[in-house]
């Protein structure tokens, strides 16, 4: 019922918003939401649902759970919801060394495991608790223990996904400490990936040997660029290159946004199905760009609004995001991508909706 309701109002809401002039300082396009579609309502529902959700996928904490945790924590901070933040911290406490769930701590020196560190770092940022800062720094420092000769992390693999997993850990370490070393690592890594993976249309191959524009893969990169640009100083030597890549991608995405406001599981294939995790990531990136003046508000504001309303329409009565692409490895095979299954309540989808809600509230 909820999905049908939002589908019915989506066009009308966009038409009203599109008639209003938008400038970078006036975000009316990000206000006056249809009933049930405000970021406060959506974020609260998904964050509280996360608190009581079981772990997913693996015995150790999966990266998508860490990403959802981060989203719920930022939402709690932005809405001054101390009770929610307390519950989110309580959920993490057993995962500290020596805790009751310490066996769930990730083990591999791998971007998907290391991103676990963004959770204690965000807790440290919000609470100033030294034990969470120490825990988060452990993961960020471990990621650069044995860098490659070119200065990149040993966890570098040039999969498009890495530009959220890897960069968010270093960025959160910078946010928590103010140590520019973390930020410089981040920017250097991101420029290397931009040079390796971005195509002339602004989109990204899943990997150098896999020439497909997989929706969520590109979504990770879009979200990662939007996050780092929030903190990268204007005079940073890598800022211009990252901003150029970000704007090129956003322009490319506009061309592939469907009439329903969504993007497809394979971005450039109309036969692929509308996919929520990628659409929410692109929504987050566009909202962030409009609000920070990196993107033309009259062009990208309505597109981001349409996308947000569309994605919210895929949230079911249990506050689970539907139409989420299952976990996807890289494979040079079109049929493999087109056959990916749809999941409901997968943290891959819960996370970026929370990020987008937070972006709307910033």
Secondary structure, 3 states (H helix, E strand, C coil): CHHHHHHHHHHHHHHHHHCCCCECCECHHHCCCCCCCCHHHHHHHHHHHHHHCCCCCCCCCCHHHHHHHHHHHHHHHHCCCHHHHHHHHHHHHCCCCCCCCHHHCCCCCCHHHHCCHHHHHHHHHHHCCHHHHHHHHHHHHHCCCCCCCCCCCCCCCCECCHHHHHHHHHHHHHHHHCCHHHHHHHHHHHHHHHHHHECCCCCECCECCECCCEHHHHHHHHHHHHHHHHHCCCCCCCHHHHHHHHHHHHHHHHHHCCCCCCCECECCCCCCCECHHHHHHHHHHHHHHHHHCCCCHHHHHHHHHHHHHHHHCCECCCCCECCEECCCCCCCCHHHHHCCCEECCCHHHHHHHHHHHHHHHC
